[in-house]
Each structure stands twice: as structure tokens, then as C-alpha cells.
């Protein structure tokens, strides 16, 4: 049985890095939900969210400058899947990486 993951991304870096990360993880079948927690609501208008169409995408705004730790906790409270993976907006995550995590997660 494959575990479905929620990817929580605290957004505090550049828009370009976030777009690349979201596009990459939207191709990973095990990730069925992507939560982007925006630390600065004014930035959300800078990104074309329409390019993500195959996943459940949730955009959340938190207190400005509340930090990535708060953003991760906020996203974790909203996540609906059994497993959560935290990804920073500049990270590279592959399907093989998720399969590796999944192989160890299923043993728990």
C-alpha cells in the first residue's frame, strides 16, 4: 500500500524557487496534497498558481514574519493525509526520495 503524502511548504523565499519546487512535486504521485503557507500575503499575487492543476493545492496566509517554524505547524494543522513531508521552497525532491521515505514509513 502506498502512503499519500501532504507536502507543506513554508513560503518565505523567492517566487521563482517556489514555482520550480511546486512544479516538481506536483509530478510525484505519492504527494496528493500541497500546502503552501505564505509568510507575506502580498507575495502571493506574484506567482501564477494556474500552472498547478493535478494536485489539491491549498494556499494559506499566516502572520507576516512569523517564521518557517510557525508556517510548518500551521500547514501541519491543515494537512489531511496520514504522512506529511516538509519541503522548503528551494528544495529538490524526487519521486525516488519519496519512495525511499515510504519504504521506511511503511515499516512503522
WOBEL-V790238 format. One record per backbone hydrogen bond with DSSP energy under -1.0 kcal/mol. NH is the residue of the N-H (numbers start at 1). CO is the residue of the C=O. Records with the same first field share a line. If there is no record, write none. Layout:
NH = CO + CO
This chain:
5 = 30
6 = 83
7 = 33
8 = 85
9 = 35
11 = 37
18 = 14
19 = 15
20 = 16
21 = 17
22 = 18
23 = 19
24 = 20
25 = 21
26 = 22
27 = 24
28 = 25
31 = 28
32 = 5
33 = 5
34 = 56
35 = 7
36 = 58
37 = 9
38 = 60
39 = 11
43 = 40
46 = 43
49 = 47
51 = 48
52 = 49
56 = 32
58 = 34
60 = 36
62 = 38
66 = 63
71 = 67
72 = 68
73 = 69
74 = 70
75 = 71
76 = 72
77 = 73
79 = 75
83 = 4
85 = 6
87 = 8
91 = 88
98 = 94
99 = 95
100 = 96
101 = 97
102 = 98
103 = 99
104 = 100
105 = 101
106 = 102
108 = 105
